[in-house]
Amino acid sequence: MAKKASFLLTLFFLAIASAATYRVNLTQSAVVNGKELKAGEYRLNIEESKVTIADGKNSIEVPVKVENGGTKFGTTVVRYTAEGGKSAISEIRIGGTRTRLIFNP
């Protein structure tokens, strides 16, 4: 019985660890996966190879490549590229972690 409870508890903690939530502030409007996001604060919920970007009631799910760098990032940095005359988010480095999100154009 104790082994089963221990196993279930381990699965529970792994499920929690696999999803992480962070905040990011976009300093300018940008396009992500064809959707335009206005400048402002957003919540990022990362689960394996996708990220949900939300601001209150509105949210979008975007495929993303999650990489872990060698050292922790000091601050959160959003990198933009020009795409069709607009700014598009190409990468987000999450401050206080080693997590880097790579967005496909």
C-alpha atoms as a printed R data frame, in Angstrom:
    type eleno elety resid chain resno      x      y       z
1   ATOM     1    CA   MET     A     1  0.000  0.000   0.000
2   ATOM     2    CA   ALA     A     2  2.808  2.416   0.874
3   ATOM     3    CA   LYS     A     3  4.562  1.737  -2.458
4   ATOM     4    CA   LYS     A     4  1.379  2.516  -4.390
5   ATOM     5    CA   ALA     A     5  0.828  5.771  -2.492
6   ATOM     6    CA   SER     A     6  4.454  6.745  -3.019
7   ATOM     7    CA   PHE     A     7  4.174  6.018  -6.748
8   ATOM     8    CA   LEU     A     8  0.974  8.090  -7.085
9   ATOM     9    CA   LEU     A     9  2.525 10.962  -5.162
10  ATOM    10    CA   THR     A    10  5.587 10.885  -7.442
11  ATOM    11    CA   LEU     A    11  3.344 10.987 -10.537
12  ATOM    12    CA   PHE     A    12  1.448 13.934  -9.070
13  ATOM    13    CA   PHE     A    13  4.624 15.945  -8.491
14  ATOM    14    CA   LEU     A    14  5.954 15.108 -11.954
15  ATOM    15    CA   ALA     A    15  2.718 16.384 -13.495
16  ATOM    16    CA   ILE     A    16  3.045 19.631 -11.567
17  ATOM    17    CA   ALA     A    17  6.717 20.004 -12.508
18  ATOM    18    CA   SER     A    18  6.024 19.466 -16.207
19  ATOM    19    CA   ALA     A    19  3.838 22.582 -16.400
20  ATOM    20    CA   ALA     A    20  5.289 25.946 -15.437
21  ATOM    21    CA   THR     A    21  3.749 29.420 -15.383
22  ATOM    22    CA   TYR     A    22  5.654 32.683 -15.824
23  ATOM    23    CA   ARG     A    23  4.897 36.332 -16.557
24  ATOM    24    CA   VAL     A    24  6.295 38.359 -19.425
25  ATOM    25    CA   ASN     A    25  5.909 42.019 -20.368
26  ATOM    26    CA   LEU     A    26  5.788 42.798 -24.091
27  ATOM    27    CA   THR     A    27  7.142 46.294 -24.698
28  ATOM    28    CA   GLN     A    28  5.637 46.437 -28.182
29  ATOM    29    CA   SER     A    29  2.858 44.794 -30.171
30  ATOM    30    CA   ALA     A    30  3.974 41.547 -31.776
31  ATOM    31    CA   VAL     A    31  2.694 38.646 -33.852
32  ATOM    32    CA   VAL     A    32  2.783 35.069 -32.538
33  ATOM    33    CA   ASN     A    33  1.486 32.181 -34.625
34  ATOM    34    CA   GLY     A    34 -0.465 34.608 -36.821
35  ATOM    35    CA   LYS     A    35 -2.155 36.364 -33.870
36  ATOM    36    CA   GLU     A    36 -1.294 39.905 -32.880
37  ATOM    37    CA   LEU     A    37 -0.593 40.587 -29.209
38  ATOM    38    CA   LYS     A    38 -0.705 44.148 -27.936
39  ATOM    39    CA   ALA     A    39  1.997 45.514 -25.660
40  ATOM    40    CA   GLY     A    40  1.377 44.572 -22.039
41  ATOM    41    CA   GLU     A    41  1.735 41.844 -19.433
42  ATOM    42    CA   TYR     A    42  0.997 38.215 -20.297
43  ATOM    43    CA   ARG     A    43  1.023 34.907 -18.478
44  ATOM    44    CA   LEU     A    44  2.970 32.040 -20.078
45  ATOM    45    CA   ASN     A    45  1.982 28.466 -19.252
46  ATOM    46    CA   ILE     A    46  4.599 26.072 -20.621
47  ATOM    47    CA   GLU     A    47  3.736 22.407 -21.156
48  ATOM    48    CA   GLU     A    48  6.255 20.240 -23.026
49  ATOM    49    CA   SER     A    49  6.289 21.589 -26.616
50  ATOM    50    CA   LYS     A    50  3.583 24.243 -26.360
51  ATOM    51    CA   VAL     A    51  3.017 27.494 -24.543
52  ATOM    52    CA   THR     A    52 -0.272 29.167 -23.709
53  ATOM    53    CA   ILE     A    53 -0.060 32.963 -23.760
54  ATOM    54    CA   ALA     A    54 -2.854 34.651 -21.827
55  ATOM    55    CA   ASP     A    55 -3.940 38.091 -20.687
56  ATOM    56    CA   GLY     A    56 -7.049 37.698 -18.589
57  ATOM    57    CA   LYS     A    57 -9.803 36.063 -20.671
58  ATOM    58    CA   ASN     A    58 -7.899 35.851 -23.974
59  ATOM    59    CA   SER     A    59 -5.371 33.099 -24.626
60  ATOM    60    CA   ILE     A    60 -3.613 31.403 -27.516
61  ATOM    61    CA   GLU     A    61 -1.729 28.115 -27.696
62  ATOM    62    CA   VAL     A    62  1.512 28.154 -29.647
63  ATOM    63    CA   PRO     A    63  3.936 25.354 -30.528
64  ATOM    64    CA   VAL     A    64  7.366 26.132 -29.123
65  ATOM    65    CA   LYS     A    65 10.781 24.549 -28.750
66  ATOM    66    CA   VAL     A    66 11.860 24.591 -25.108
67  ATOM    67    CA   GLU     A    67 15.606 24.664 -24.471
68  ATOM    68    CA   ASN     A    68 17.579 24.792 -21.239
69  ATOM    69    CA   GLY     A    69 20.708 26.937 -21.260
70  ATOM    70    CA   GLY     A    70 23.863 26.455 -19.227
71  ATOM    71    CA   THR     A    71 23.328 29.355 -16.829
72  ATOM    72    CA   LYS     A    72 20.282 31.104 -15.440
73  ATOM    73    CA   PHE     A    73 19.048 34.202 -17.240
74  ATOM    74    CA   GLY     A    74 19.203 37.325 -15.064
75  ATOM    75    CA   THR     A    75 16.082 38.923 -16.540
76  ATOM    76    CA   THR     A    76 13.307 37.974 -18.912
77  ATOM    77    CA   VAL     A    77 14.180 38.969 -22.477
78  ATOM    78    CA   VAL     A    78 11.878 38.919 -25.498
79  ATOM    79    CA   ARG     A    79 13.553 38.824 -28.912
80  ATOM    80    CA   TYR     A    80 11.673 40.077 -31.939
81  ATOM    81    CA   THR     A    81 12.151 39.646 -35.690
82  ATOM    82    CA   ALA     A    82 10.563 41.493 -38.602
83  ATOM    83    CA   GLU     A    83  7.863 39.434 -40.287
84  ATOM    84    CA   GLY     A    84  5.670 40.933 -43.023
85  ATOM    85    CA   GLY     A    85  6.270 44.486 -41.821
86  ATOM    86    CA   LYS     A    86  5.372 43.612 -38.213
87  ATOM    87    CA   SER     A    87  7.350 42.489 -35.192
88  ATOM    88    CA   ALA     A    88  7.150 38.781 -34.396
89  ATOM    89    CA   ILE     A    89  8.328 37.081 -31.222
90  ATOM    90    CA   SER     A    90 11.183 34.736 -32.079
91  ATOM    91    CA   GLU     A    91 12.464 33.876 -28.598
92  ATOM    92    CA   ILE     A    92 11.756 34.418 -24.911
93  ATOM    93    CA   ARG     A    93 14.411 33.853 -22.251
94  ATOM    94    CA   ILE     A    94 12.771 33.536 -18.858
95  ATOM    95    CA   GLY     A    95 14.581 35.394 -16.069
96  ATOM    96    CA   GLY     A    96 15.602 33.371 -13.026
97  ATOM    97    CA   THR     A    97 15.555 30.129 -15.034
98  ATOM    98    CA   ARG     A    98 17.575 28.391 -17.724
99  ATOM    99    CA   THR     A    99 14.468 28.163 -19.932
100 ATOM   100    CA   ARG     A   100 14.503 29.533 -23.454
101 ATOM   101    CA   LEU     A   101 11.419 29.394 -25.690
102 ATOM   102    CA   ILE     A   102 12.046 29.322 -29.447
103 ATOM   103    CA   PHE     A   103  9.058 30.278 -31.622
104 ATOM   104    CA   ASN     A   104  8.829 29.120 -35.237
105 ATOM   105    CA   PRO     A   105  7.852 31.792 -37.753
